[in-house]
Amino acid sequence: MTNHRLLFAGVVLAALTIILAACGRPGGEAPQAAPAIPPGAVTIKNLPPLLTLRGDEVPFEGRAEIVQQLAGPAVAEVVVVAFSASGENAHKSAIRIEWEDGGVETVPPGSKNLVLSPQRRAKKISVLGYSFHERRVFKDLARKGTLTWEIRYAPSE
């Protein structure tokens, strides 16, 4: 019985809302159409696509280099959205970006929303993982670690 009462109350409320909205207009007039925009007054330009390189909790042991596949020979507008590394001595992990002009830039773990030289074009992006138990006298022992990254870029012509 309560469902019927709720349904009836909902219908009455909707009808009252429509009636009040129609009465609220001055003179009960319908709204007027917006003025027409002349053809060619508005130009719509497509934005270039933003591509994403992502790795989530990628496991590695010791030392690893994960070369990222880029869309084209060089890319522009590189942004490191987030980069983190875990493992022993993980602070030595990095994202390495090789630019077209021969320069190399490294980004340490913990970086977020880092915009890298928008006027330069990158030709290679690698994620480097490092996780070793370092010992002075004996050989270093490889340890397990993980890498998480998200890099956005725009392809360049």
N, C-alpha and C positions, 0 to 999 in steps of 0.2 A: 504494500500500500504506500509506503514512503517513496518508492521509486517513481510512482505515478505523480505524486505531489511534487517531487523535485523536477520531473520532466515538465509538468504544467508551469511551475514557477519559472523555469528557464525559458520556455516559449513566451510567457507573458513579459519577462524582462527584455527579451530580444525585440518583441513588438514595440514595447514602450521606448526602447532606445532608438528604433527606426523612426517612430513618430516624432520624438523630441528632436532628432537630428533634422528632419524635414521642416519642422516648425521653427527651428532656430535660425534658418536662413532668412535674411531680410526680404520680405515680400514673397517668400516661398519660391524664389527663383532658383533655377538650376545654375551651377557654377559655369562660368564662361571658359571657352577654350583658350589656351595660351596662344600668343601670336605665332604665326608660321615663321620658321627659320629659313632664310633663302638658301638655295642649293649652293654648295661650295663654300659656305661660311665656316663650316666645321671640318677639320681634317683629323682623321683618326690614324695614329701612327702605332704600329705594333711594337711592343717592348721586346728586347732580345731575351731569349730564354736564359734562366739561371739554372745551371747544372750543379749537382751536388755529388761530392765524394764522401762516402760515409763508411765507417767501420765501428761496430759496437762490441766491446769486450773481446777483441781479437786476441787469441792466446799466442804467445811465442815463448821461446826459451833462449836465454843468453843474449844474442844479438840478432836483430832482424831488420831487413829493409823491405818495405812494401811499396813498390812503385805504383803510383796511381795512373790509371788509364785516362787520358785526356781526350776531349772531343776536338781533334785538330792538332796541327803542329805547335800551336801556341795559344794560350788563353789569357784573358784580361780580367780585371776587376776581381782579384782573388781576395776572399774573406775567410779567415779561420773562425768559424762560428764557435767551436769548442774543441779542445784537445786535452786529453788526460792520459796518464800512464801509471801503471802500478807494477810493483815488483821491487826487488832490492836495487838500489841506486837508479831508480826510474827517472830521477831528475835529469839524467844524462840522455834521455830519449828526446827526440825532436821531430819536427816537420821541416824538411829541407826543400827549398824552392830555388830552382835554377832559372834565372831570367835569360831572356834572349840576348841581352847585352853582355852576357858572361858572368854577371854577378850571382852570388849565392846568398840566400837569406835563411836563417834558421829560426824556428818558433819553438819556445820551450813548452813543456807540459803546464797545464793550468791556464793557458791563454784562452780568452773568450772574446768574441766579437772584435777580432783584430783585422782591420782593413789594411791591406798591403799594397802600397804604391799603385794607385789606380791607373797611372799613365804607363806603367811597364807591363810587358807581356811575359808570362811564364812558359817555359818550354818543357819543364819536368818538375813534378811534385812527388816527393817520397816521404813516407812515414817511417822513421827510424826508432826501433825499440831497443832498449838496453836494460838488462837485468842480470847482474853478476854479483856474486859474493867475492869482493876483491880482497886478495891476500898479498902481502908484501913479498914473501919469499917464494911461496908456491904458486902454481898456476891458478888463475881465477876460476871459481866454480860457477857454471851457468845456473841460473835460477829461472823459475817460471814468472811470467809477467803478462799483463794485458794492455792493450791500446784501444782507446776510443777516440774517434775524431769525426768532425764534420767540417767540410771545406766547400764553400760555394764559389762559383766562378761563372763568367760569361764567355761563350766562345767568341773568338775574334775572326774576322774574315781574312 
